[in-house]
Every structure is written in C-alpha cells, then in structure tokens.
Amino acid sequence: MPVCVLSDGAGPGAQVPAHLTMIPISHITTSTDSSGKTVKGKVVRKERLLSSASDDFILKTVIQEEDSQAIASSQNTSISVVLLGALAKDFNEAVNQGDVVVASGFTVDKSGSVHKDKLHPCKLLLSGDNACLYVSRPPPPPDPRSPLANKRSTTLSAEVSTKAKVQKYTYVRLGDLKAGSVVNVYGVVVFFKQPFKSRGTDFCSSLKITDQSNQKIGCTIFCEKLEDHPKIFQIGDIVRMHRVKTQFFNDSMTLVNTFGFSVVTFDGAVGGAMEPRTSSRSFHFDQEVRRTVEELRSWSASQTILPPVPTIPLSAVQPKAYFDLTCQLLAKAPIDTTCTLLRVWDGTRCPRTLLNVIVEPDATEGPTSFSKEKEKLIANVLVYDNHVEVARELKPGAFLRIYNLRAIPGSSKVPGLTSSQSEEVDHLAFHLHGGTAYGRGIRVLPETSPDVQELKRTLETFSEDHEDRLSDFSDSELLEVWSTPPESTKVKQLCAETVNCCTERSCSHDLQPVTLSKVKRSGPGRVHHVRVQLRSYEPRTLHQALKLYCSKCSSMLDVPDDELVSGLFSEANSDSGPCSPPPWLLSGKVDAPGDAPGSVDRSLTVHLSSELLAEGKTKELLFLKGSTLEETCRLTAGYQNIVPVRSSGGHLALLDLSAPFLFRGRRRYYGCKRCSDAAVREPSTEGVEVIDERMIAEALGVQLLQFVLLMKLELRDATDTLHVFLWRDAELFFNVSADDVAANQEAQNIIHQTMDTLCPPGGGTGEHPWLDLCLTSYRAEDDAGQNQTCHQVCHTCVTKPSSTRSEPGSA
C-alpha cells in the first residue's frame, strides 16, 4: 500500500521499517543517495489533485521539518514533494494538512521554483511501487467534558455546550424505525436538495439517508430560517438529527421535523475534520458522537451504495455532462429577470472554448476586467429561474458549490440576444437550469471547509506570470498535466441592449385618450384609451404568470411544478397489484433509457391500441404504466402521444388530473378535475389523419385545460395610478401563444424581454416608455363577495417602433 495511515496518536515512526534511516530536510542535496533513507515532515500545504487524459494523477505538497532546533538553524526546512500515479491519488484521499508524514523510496531533483517560493532548492519525487508514505495524525482532542476541552471549545465554528449536566441521547437505527414515534437518528446522505421556498413561509429541504442497516429513508424538513436546515455539501456527508417524527408516506417510512428539531452535519470522508456544521449555539458533542461518526465513515467507504460524486474541476469537464463545481465567485451581473451571469474560477483551465458573455460594466457587481492570463481560467455560468434569487444574495469572493451544472456544447444564445447579433459557435456553455430536480442548486461553502482550503491553495498558485510557473517543475509529467491546448478564436457574444418598444391599439374605437383619474371615476361597461407608463407588474416570475384555464367552468389554476407532478407519478406507481387491461389494448414492454451514461435501462409496461397496431401506427399513441416523470419525458422522443396510466382496483386508470394526462413532445396537457369524467377508453381513429390532444381528451372524457397568461399591471400617468389585468388579450399583447410559452424557451424570452423593456429593472419610472393602451372596465366580485370595478388591457399589442416617440404633454 503506497500510503499507510497509522493509528491515532501513534508517532510516524511507529510502523516505519527499522532498516530505513531518517535524514533531515536541511541536509538534502541533489547528490543525496536516497536508497534506504526516509524524510519526515509536517504537511503545511497540499494542492489539488490533477489528472491527465490517460487517467494518470499528480499532486504537489510541501512538508516542513518538525525539529524546532533544525528550523532555527536553517532556512531550508520546507521542501516541495511531487507525487505521481496511484500514490498521488491515495495521498489526496488519506492525508490532510497538519498530518506528519515519513516518505521513503523518493528521488531528489532540482527545484525550478526556489527563487519564487523560497523553499528548499531541491524537490522530492515519489512514484512507482518502491515509494511509500507513512502518515500520522495529531491525537484526538480530549473529552469535550474535560476542563481542557472546554477551554478549547471556542475554536469551533459553533459553541459546544459546556453545561455540567449533559443530556444523554438515544439513537435509533434506520432499520428499526416505527411509525408514529419521535426519534434521534444518524445517517449517511445518499441524496439531497438544497433548501427551496415552499408554498408557505417555510423553506423545504429534501434528503435521503442510510446507515449500517442498509435502509434508505427519505427526510423532509420545513424550517422558516435557512440556517436551521442541514448544511449538506455533498453526497456522503453524515447528518445527526434530533427530534424527527417517523411516518408512512407512499408505503415508505419517512422522517419529518417536529418541535425542538435540530441537526448537525459532519464531513463524511474517512479522516476528514470533525467540524460540526450547525447554526445552534449549544449542541451535544462528545467522544461517543465522534465514535459514531467515524464508524459511519468507515462503513460508508466500504460500501458501493454511494454514487460517484460528480465534483470535477473545469479542466476535466466534458460536453453534455452534468456535474458539481467547487469554485470562487469573481463577479456577477443580471442578464434579465430570469437569468443571472456568474463569473467563476477554480484555478484550472478548461481545454475547450467557453461561452464569452459581455455585459455593461455598470451592471456588474465585482471587477469588470481581469488580466489576460486570468481570463483564460474564468468560466461564465448562466443561472435561471429560482436560482436567480439565490444568486442575488451572493457576494463576489464567496466560495461556491454549484450542483447539477450542465455543460452544453454547440451553438446557443444568451437570453436577450437580438436576432441582429451573432451567436457563438463551437463553444461550451455552463447552464444551471431552473428547478430543484437532481439536487440542482447553489451552496455557499464556509472558508473552514476542507474543499475550500484545497481550492484556495490551488488559486494561490496562480499569478500574472502563470505561464512561467509551468517551468517550476521540469519533469515531463507536470508539463503534460498543466499545459492546455491553445484556445481557438472566440466570437464575442453580447447581451442584448434594451430594445425600444411601443404599443399599438388594434381596436376600431374612435376615442380620445383620457387620464387614469377619469378612468377610475367611470363605471363598469366602458372602453377607454389611455397613454401611460408601466410602473410595476406581478408576478415577477414567468411560471407564476402561466395558468391553466377551463372554458367550461371558468376555473383558473396554477400550473403544477415538477416536484408535485413527480410525487403524483410516484404515488401512482405505489399500487403494483395485478391489472387487467381492456380487450382493445395489447400489452408489451419498452426500455426506458437511464438518466446517466452507463446506467441500466428500466423495463416498463406499455399498452397499444389494437386498431392502431393493425394500421401500423405503433408510435402514435402509447399508454404507459409504472414510469417516473423523468422516464416519461425521455420516452416522448420516440412516441407522438403518451398517456400515463396506473392500476386501480385491478383496472387501468388515468393518473390524478393534477398531473398531465397527455405528453406530446415537450408539451404537456392537463384536464379539469371538476368537468372531466376521466377513464381509459378506446379512441376512435376512423377517418382521422392526425391524432391530436383534442381527440385524445374527448376519447378519455377529459375536459381539456388551456394555457393562458395572467398578469397584474400597475399603470401611472400624471394624475393617478391604476391596477389592470392582462389576460384575454395577453397573447395578442406579447405576440406569442401561451402554449408556446409553456414549452418553448424562446417564447418565454420574448415575454421577459418585453417586460424588461416596458418596466426596466432598477431604473426610475422616468425611464419607462409611454404606452398607448385600450382598457375595458367590468364588474366583478372580490374575495369577500363585494362588487368592484375591474379593468383589463384589450386590443393592444407591443411593437418595435420605427422612430422614438416623445413623451406626452401634460394632461
């Protein structure tokens, strides 16, 4: 074994072979005979593990003489050590800064960086089977209940309780949980989502944990304050939760927080720091806790239950990959209301041409320019939708972990790019899509995190003469790993400047414009022409403006998010009993592609209409049973219409109509619960050339809901302000259909660009353009049942003017 970790408290010479002779670091020269020799030192710097295309590894560390007399008598007491191959990988996993190491089987070479780092003029090279490192860690701290531990407790990031009486906690294995009880548990995290805003006032965390009982238990945590949620940085972290309630949900045991809930998180790596992550000022921590965490670390490391953590540096990113990125935020800038640009780096250089985004300096928070060499290491990350709110709170200089970041190859546009501006081609773009699926999100890492310490050491190696630093190590392995292909010429991509817009009335009314104060004094049933500015609007996020409308009962619903729909699919799959399809359906199997390269495809039950099968239309309509939402979406690439079904009382039935009853490509179709008589029935295809959503809805007894846009606008002029709705003529106003907005990113961008132009974010009202609108007034009941006069924008569309229009005169 190339790296041997000795037991805690054992000196580094305790298990070193007796025939080896130790030499001081200060006595090492290029003529030193290293055979049979060892060098001992404390690890004072450990840089990031680097890998080449051939899966070879390399790592640089610095060790320092521990002998205080030797340090006082010589300046050459710290020496660079370069590890290659498997030794480098093992060292990276097993050794921490502050450990004491004894190296054997090394060779001595001249250091090329002595004039810059002021270290020893030589360096040690360790590679091959003869090289070995013996590692000793400082002994563990005394029992936290001892006076000495209490004096040192202030060095922890959070206070450990020093009360004389320490409450004794009992912990339950996950395999022994009973429904309806309040328990304390430990677990290794196998899945997690960063806290996200729930429909109420709380934030919600979702995670799944396991322990030596091999039971995987889901946990849902609702807390009003973000700091009260688990501080999970990666899969494999260990959580300790006090006062969680056990309950059955979808035939599975789950945990939810209850009164007095508290949680502490630990690094799950073997040998990692025992630094508790918690916002609590007082928490239980003793040798028993330390022992339990160490046992879980060792057990987890010996299992194959944990998926590989996809945290990789920029230098190893591959196109089309989803990955986690640990990085530092250098600057940020808003692109539009649903997209923010983050400029980040991790000290490594992506060998591919990256998306280049140029924004106005005034819009940038942080430095607006960097040196030519540093620019080569910076990646532009575009974050969307719910992550924009998180990005708004980030400060340049913060260390981040971005989860489920996607590397998109080829040509793509930055939101807001106008048709007159060119796109970048042959580049790699980094996108953090909206939602929380697959744990997608952003987490700020504390500077005490081992990953941040490692990142900072990597970043410290960068300087303005970065290219010159490649010669610090003359061996060919380092040059091969650290050099990167020349960057190809980039086509500059500009974010769109705000396009001047105006509005145009399409009605036939022969009316003179009136003031808003006069509109407010008028009764319902009237039409008005007004010239106004848009002061504000609601909602600010598109997914809330998109609604589902029933033309039969006039009900209007929010579009369900993927979290809810995924839960409905899971609930439908919980009934796995026998099911007899109707005689007009033929049953079979289809393989659902896995969600990651190399993952195993899952076999799903499908049902096809015998009539369509006889006509050779095997791809036109598919009834799919037992699939997840993600699997259904992936299968839409091969089938024109997919109807998800479930087993109910031994028969096929549609899913709850809160979920889509039909998938057609990227489009999803919903039905009205109140007006539908839903059942799995045979569609009549006689004389039908195209099977569309209306024909399928009619056959299934589903009242089809239509997508609509609903916004509330606050208008102003010199006399007053007025709240109006934009609904029935919203598609005319934006010149885009709600169906396209529900499924098409470009259609969504049109609305965002329009609203940002009519109501510029951050700008004064004086900068807002003047709009000519047609308003209709009508009577409606409020929530209390009282009649009120409402106003709606009608017969108006946004156009791009041929010339700039002047502001109106005073009314």
N, C-alpha and C positions, 0 to 999 in steps of 0.2 A: 504494500500500500504506500504510495508516494507521500501522502500526508497522514501523519499519525497524531491524533489528538489524545493527550494524556489526561488522566483523571483530574478533577478539580483539586487545586491545592498542591498537586504533585509538581516538583520542580522540573524544568525542561530537561534536566539531565537524568531524571529518574529511570527512564527506559531507553536511553541512548546507548547503543552498543559500547562496551567498555574499551574496545580496541581503537576507538576513534579519539583523536587528540584535538582539543579546542585551541584555536588561535584568536587573539584579539583582532577586532576590525582594524584598529590603527596600524597593525603590523602587516596587513595585506598589501602585496605589490603584484605587478604583472608577472614576476618571476617566481611567485609563491607556488610550491608544489602542493596542490590541493588534495592529493590522494591520501586517504586516511585522516583527513582533517575535518573539523566542524567549525562553524561560526555561529555565535549566539548573539541575539539582539531582540530588542522590543520593536514591534511593528508600530511605526509612527506615521506612516502614510500607506494607503492601499488604494490603487487606482482601479478603474473599471476593467472588467474582463472584456477583451476584444477577440473577435473570431474572424477568420478568413473564409473565403468561398469554399475551401476544402475542409471546412469544419475543424481547422486547427485553432488552437487557443493561445493567447499570450496575455500576460499580466505583469505590470511593474509595481513593485512595492519598495519601501525604504525601511531599513531596520537600523536601530541605534544601540550602541554599546550601553549595557546596563551598569557597568562598573563606574561608580562616581569618580574614582581616582583617575581612571583612564580618560574620562570625559574632561576632567580638569586639566590634564597634561597634554591633550592633543586635540586638534581641530578635526581630524579625520576619523570621527567616531560614528558617523552615519554613512551608510553605503546603499547604493541602488542595487536591487535584486530583480532580475528579469526571469520570469518563469514561462516555460513553453509547454504546449501539448496538454496532456491529461493532468499534469502537475499544476498547471495554471488554473484549470477548471476546479480541481479539488481544493486548491488554496482559496479560491474565491468563495467556495461554499462553506469551508470549515474554519477559516481564520478571520478574526476581527482585529480592528485597530486596538492596540493595547495588549494584545497577546504577546507572549515571549516565544520565539522560535529558535530552534537549532537546525542549521542547514548542513547537509553533507552531500557528497557527490557533485559538487559545483565546479565550475571552471571560472577563471579570472580573466577579465578582458578590460581594456582601457575604456573609461567613460568619456563620451563625447560632450557631456553637458556640465563638466566640472566648473567651467567659468560662469555658468548661469545659475546652477542650483547650489554651488558652494559645498557640495558633498565630497565624498571620497573620490580621488582621481581614478579609482578602479570601480568596476561593477562585477557582480556575481551573476553567472548564467546557470540556470538549473533546468535540465531536460533529460529525457530518457529514463531507463529503468534504474540506473545507478543513483539518481538524485532522490533525496528524501528530506522531508521536513518534519521535525518533532515539535508539537505545539503544546504550550502550557498556558492556561488561563489564570487570571488572578483568582484567589479563593473567593467563594461567595460571601456576601456581607453577612454579618451576624444576624441573629434572630431580630426581626423588627421590634420585638417587645423589649429588647435589652436597652439600657441607657445609651450605649454607643450608637445603636441603630436609630434611636430617637433623635440624637444629635445630628445624624446624617440625613434624616428624613427630609430636610428642607432642600436637598439636592434633587429630589424627584420633581418631575414636572407637575405633579399634583400631590397634595399633602396626604400622607398616610396617617390614619388615626392613631393617636398615642394615648388613648384612654387606658386607664389601669385595667378595666374590665373589657375584654374583647369578646364580642358575641360569637358563639360557636355556630357555624352554618353547616347544614346537612345538604349534600348534593345527590341528585338522582341521576342514574344512567339513563340515557335516552331510550334504551330498550325496555326500561322498567316504568315508563310514564303511564299514569292512569288518568283518564278523562275527568275533568271537574276539580282538579286539585291545583294548589298554588305551590310551586316548587322552585328550587335553585338548581341550575344546570351549568355544565361546561360543554363546549363543543368546538369542533374544527369547522371553519367556514368552507363550504363547498360551492356556494353561490351567494351573491348579494347584489343589491341595488342601492345606489346612493339615495339618501332621503329625498323625497319629492313631495310637492304640495298636494295634499288630499283635497277632496271637495269641501271639507270643512275648514277649521282654523289650524288643524294639526299638519305636521309633516309625517310622512309614512316611510318606514324602512321595511324592506323585504329581504330575508336571507334564509339560507338552508344550512343546517349544521349536522355533524355526525360525531360519533365517538367510537370507543372500542366495541360497542355493541353492534356496530355496522348499520344502525338505523339512521336514516336521513329524515330530519324533522324540519318542517317549514316554520318560520317565525315571522310574525307581522307586528310591527312596533309603531304606535302612534304617540308622538310627543309634540307639544307645541313649540319647544325650543330645539333648534338643530343640534346644539351641543349636548343634548340629552340622548341622542341617538348613538349607536355603536360607531366607533371610529375605526372602520374596517378599511384597510388599504389594499389588500389583495386576498385572493383565494388562498387558504392555508392558515390565515390568521386564526387565533383562538379567542373565543369570547366566553366570559363568565357572566351569567345573567341571574340576578336575584329577583324573586317575586314575579314569576311569569305563570300564567294560567294555562293549563292544558285543556284542549277541547278537540272534538272531532269536527272536521270540515271536509266534505267530499270524500268521506270514508277514510280519511287520513288524520293521524294525530298532528296537531299544530300547537304552537305556543303564541300567546299574545301577552302584551304587558298589562300589568294591573297596578293598583295603588301601591306606592312605595318602590316601584320598579327602579333598578339600577343595573348598569352594565359596565364592564371593564374589558378592554381588548388588549391582547398580547401578540407580539410578533410570533408567527408560527414556525420560524426557521430554527432548526437544531443549532444550539449555540448562540442564538440571537439574544439581544439585550432583553432583560426582564423589566422593561419600562412599561408600566401600566398606562393605557390611554383611556382617560376618563375626565369628565368635567367636574366630578364630585370632589368636594373638599375633604371628605372623610370616607375612606373605604377600607375594607378588610383585606389585609395582605400579610401573610406570614410564610413560614417555611413549608407548611402544608400546601399553600397555594403554589409556591414555587415548584414543589414536587409534582403536583398535578399537572401543571403546565408543561414541565419537562417530559412527563410520561406521555402526554398527548402529542408533543412534538416528535418524540421518538416513534410512537405508534404511527402517526401520520406519515412520517418519512419512509416507513417500511411498507406502506400500502400503495396501491395503484388507484385508489378511489379519487384522488385529486387530479383534475385535468391539468395539462401543462399550462402554466401561467404565460399568457402571450405578451409579457412585457419585454419589448425589444428596443434597441437603440435605433435612431434614424438611419444609421449606416447599414442596418440589416433589413430594412423594410422592403417587402416585396409588393408589386402591384396586386390589387384586388384583395389584399389581406385586411382582416380586422385585427387590431392589436391594441395593447395598452402602452401608453407612452409616459415615461417619467421625464420631466423637463422643467426648465425655468421660463417663466413668462417675462419677455423683454418689453413688449409694448402691445397695445390693443387699440382697436378702432371699430366703431359701429359701421356696418355696411348699409343695413336698413333695419326696420323694426323687428325683423325675424332672423337676422344674421349678424354675427359679430366676428371680426378678424382677431385672432390671437397670434402674435409673433413669438415663437418659442425656439429654444435650442437645448440640446443635451450634450454638446461638446463633440459630437461625431457628425460626419458629413454623409448625407445620402448620396449614393453614386448616380442617382437619376436626376434628370432635370425636374425641378419643382415648380409648382404654380407660383407666379410672381404677381402680387396684388399691390397696386399703388393707391394710396388714399391721401386725402388732403391732410397736410401737416396739422392744421388746426383741429382736425377730428381725432388725432392720435393722442392717446394717453401713454406717456413714456417717450423714450428717444425716438426721433423720426428718422434717423440715419445711423448707420454703423460703418465700420471700416470694411474695405473690400474683402478682406480675408474672413471677417466675422460673418458677413452677409452670406458667404458660401455655406455656413453652418446653420443658418436660420430657416425654419420651416414656417409657412403660413397655414394656419389651421382655421377653417371656417366652421363655426358652431351655430346651430339652428334652434329655433323654436324655444322650448322650455329651458334650454341651456343658456340662452341669451341672458336670462335673469341672473343665473349663476355667474356668468362672465362679467356682468355689470359690476359685481362686487369684488372682482379680482383686482389685485394691485400689481403693477409691474415689479418684478423682483421676486414674486412668490414662486415657490416650487410646487409643481402640479403633477398629478397623475390623471391622465385623460383615458377613460375606459371605453373600449369598443370603438376606437377611432378607425375610420376606413380610409385606405389608400386607393384612390380612384385613378386609373390610368386613362390616357387619351385626352380628347377634347371636351372641355366643359366650360360653362360660363360662371363667372361670379355673379351673384344676384345683383340686378340693377344694371347689367351691361346692356347698352343700347345696340340696336341692330346695325348701326353705322360703325361700331367699333369691332375690332377683330378679336377672335378667340385665340387662346393659346393652344398649341397642338403639341403632341408628343411630350407631355409633362405628367407629373404625378401630383394629384391634389389630395389634401387631407381634409375629410369632412367628418364632423360629429353630428349625425342626424338627430332629429328630434325624437322624443320619447325616452323610455327607460328600459326597453327590451334589451336582453343580454347584459344587464348591468350598466348600460350606457350612461355616462355622466362625467363630472369633473370633481376632483377632490384636491383641496389644498393640503400638502404634506407639511408637518412641522419640521423645523430645522434639525431637531434631535433625531429624526428618522434615519436609520442606517442607510436607506436608499438615497436620502438627500445628502448625507455625508459623503457617500460614494460619488454622487453626481457632482457635488461641489469640488471634490478632488479632481474629477475629470475636467471640469470647467476651468480650474486653476491652472491647468497645463496649457491652456490657450493663451497666446499673446499676439501682438500685432505682427511679429515675425514668425507666425506659426509654421510657415513652410521651412524656415531654417531649423526649427525644432525637430524636423524629421531626421536630421543627421545626428541627433543626440545619441542614438543607438545605431551603431554601424552594422549590426547583423542583418542579413537579408530578410529574416522573418519579420522584423519590425517594419522594415520598409515596405514589404508586401502587404502587411496588415494596415498600416497607417496611410499609405498612398491611395488615392482615389482617381478614377478616370476623369479626364478633363470634361468640364461642363459644356454641353452644347449651347449654341446661341439661343437665348430666350426671346420669345416675342412678348413684349411688355403688354400686360393686360390692365386696363384702367377700370376702376369702378365708375359707374355711370354718373355723370353730373345730373343734377335735378333737371328734369325736362319741364319746361313751362307748359302748363295745361290751362285750358279754359273749358267752360261748359256751354252746351248749346241746347236750347229748347226745341223739341220736335212737335209741340202741340200746335193746334190751329187757333188757340185763343187769342183774340185781339185785345190785349190788356196792357195797361201801363204799369211799370214796376211800382210797388208800394213798400213802405217801411215795415220792419218787423213789429214795431209797436202797433201799427194799424192791423196787421195780421192777427195779433194777439187779442185785439178788441173785437174782431169779427167772429161770427158764429160758425157752426159747422155747415157743411154742404157748399162751401165756396172754393173757388180756384184763385190762386194768387201768383203773380210774377214778382220775384224779389231779386235784388242784387246784393250779395252778402259775402262774407268770409267764413270759412270753416274754422271755428275756434278750437274744437276738440271733437273726439268721437270715441264711441265704445262699440264693441270691445277692441282692445289694442292687439289682440292675437287672433289670427285668421280662424283657427279651429273653433273658436267660440262664435264667430260670425256665421259659420256654416251650420244650417239647421236642416231638420227633416220635417216636411210638411205633408199633412194628409188633406187632400182636396175634398174628402167625403165628410169628415167630422171637424175639419179646420184646426186640428191639434197641431202643435209645433213642438218638436223635441230636439234636444241636443244630440249631436252625432256621437255614438258611443266610442270611447277611446279603446286602443288595443289592449289595455290592461283588462277592461271589463269583458271585451269580446273573447280574449284568451281564456278568462275564467269560465265563460259560458261554454266554450269548447271543452275545457277540462271537465266541467260538471256533466256535460252530455256523455263524455267518454267513461264516466264512473259506472254507468249501467252497462255492464258487459254480458248480460244474460242472453239466452238464446233469442233469436229473432227470425220470424218468417216473412220474407219479402212477398209482396203481392205477385200473382202469377204472371203479370205482364213485364216483370223485371227479371233479368238474368244476372246472376251474381258472379263475381270474379275477384281477382286480386290485382293490385297495382303497387309498384315500389315507389315510395316517396323518397326523393333524394335527401341525403343527410344535410345538416346545416353547416358542415365544415368539411374541407377536403380530407378524405380518408375515413370519414365517419360511415357507419354501417347504415344502408338504406333500410327503411321500415316498410313492411308489407301491410297494406291497408285493404279493407273490404270495399268493393265498388259494385254498383248496380247499374245496368244499362237497359234502356227500353228495347224490348224485343223487336218492336216495329222499326225503330231507328237502326238497330243492328241489321235487320233484313235489308234495309235500304243502303247499307254500307256507311252510315253516318255514325261511326263509333266515337268520334271526337266531339260531337255537337252537344251532348247532354250527359252528364255523369252525376249519379247520386253517390256521395262519398260518406263512409261511416268510419268513425274511430280516429279521425285525423285531428291534429292540432291546428291552430290558426296559421302558424308558420308553414306547416306542410301543405295546407290548402292553398296558400298564396303561391308556393313554389310549383304546385301542380297546374296552376292556371296557364302556365306557359305551353302546356300540351293539350288542353281541353278548352273548348269555347265557352261552355257553361258548366259550372259545378254547383250542385245543391248539397250542402252538408246535411246529413241526417243522423238520427240516433235511434236507439232501441227504447221502446216504451210499451210496457205490457206485452212483450213478445211481438210487437209490430214495429214497422218503420214509421218514424215521425220526424217532422221538421224540428230544428233547434228552437229554443226560445226566440221570439221575434225581436228581442233586443239585439241579437246577433244578426248579421246579414243572412238572408235566406238564399242569396244567389251571388256567385262570384263570376264576373265576366272580364278576364284580363285584369287590369289594375282597378277596375270599377267594382264597387260593392253595392248591393241593392237591399233595402230594408222594407219591412212591412209594418202596417199599423196593427197593433195588438187589439185595439178596440173594434176595428172594422173588418178584421180578417176571420175567415173560417178555414184555417190552415190545415192541410192534410196532404200526404203523399198520394197524388193521383196521376193517372197516365195522361200526358199531354197529347192532344190530337194534332198530328203533323200533316194531315191530308191536305194537299194543295198549298202547303206552307213552304216557301223557298228559304226563308231565314228564320231560325228560332231565336227570338229576342226576349228581353226581360219582361215585356208586357204579356207575351203569350205564355211564358212560364208562370208568371204571377197569377194569371187568370186560371190556368190549369190547377195550380196548387191552392186556390182560394185565398190568395194573399192580396190585400189592398196595398198597392204599391205606394210607398212614400217617395216624394220628390225632394231633391236637394234645393234649398233656397238660401239666399243671403239675407241676413237681417242685421242692420247697423243702426245705432242711435247717434245722430249728428247734433252738435251744438253750433248753431249759426249766430252770427253777430253782424250788426251794422251800426251806424252812428246813433241809433235810437234805442236799441234793445238787443236782447239775446232770445233765442227760441230753440227748443229741442224738437227735432223732427225725426221721423223714421225713414230709412231707405230699405224697401222690401220688394214690393211687387215689380218695380221697375229697376231693381238693382242690376240685373243682367244687362239691361239697356244702358244704364249709367256707366258700368265698367266695360261694356262691350265684350263680355265673356260670360259663358254659361256656368251656372252653379255645378252642373255635372262635371264640367272640365276642372273646376276649382277643386272638387273632391278627389280628383285622380291625377291631376297634372301640375307639376311644379311650375311650369312656365305661366299657366293661368293664375296660379297663386301669386307669382311675382308681379303680374300685371296689377293686381289689386294693391299689393304692398307699395309698388312704385307710385301708383296713383294717389294713395292716401298720404304717402310721404311728401308728395308734391303739393297736394291741396292743404296739408297741415304739417309743415316741416317740423321734425322732432328737434326740440331745443331752441327753435327760433321764436322771435317775438311775433305777435299777431300781425304787426305791420308788414311782415314779410310774406304773409299768406296771400295767395291770389284772390281776386274778386270773381265771384261765380254768379251766373245768371241761372236761376232755378225756377221751376214750376212747382208750386205746392198745392196740394189738395187737403182740405180740412174735413174731418168727420167726427162723429160722436162715438165714444166707446166707454165701457165700464172699467174702472180701476179695480185693484185687488179688494177694495172694501165694498164694491158694488155700486159706487157712486159714478154718475155720468160725468165725463170730461171731454173736452175738445182736443183731438189729436191732429197732427199734421204729418203728411208724408210727401217725399220727393217723388215726382212723377214726370214723365215725358221729357227727361233730361239725360244727356249723355256727355261724357268727358271727351274732349277733342284736343288735338295738338294745334295751337293757333299758328296762323301764317305770319302774324306780327304781334308784338307785345301790346296788350290792351292797357289803357290808362285807368287809373283809379276813378271811381265815381265822384262826382261832385257832392257837396253836402246836401243831405236830403232836406 
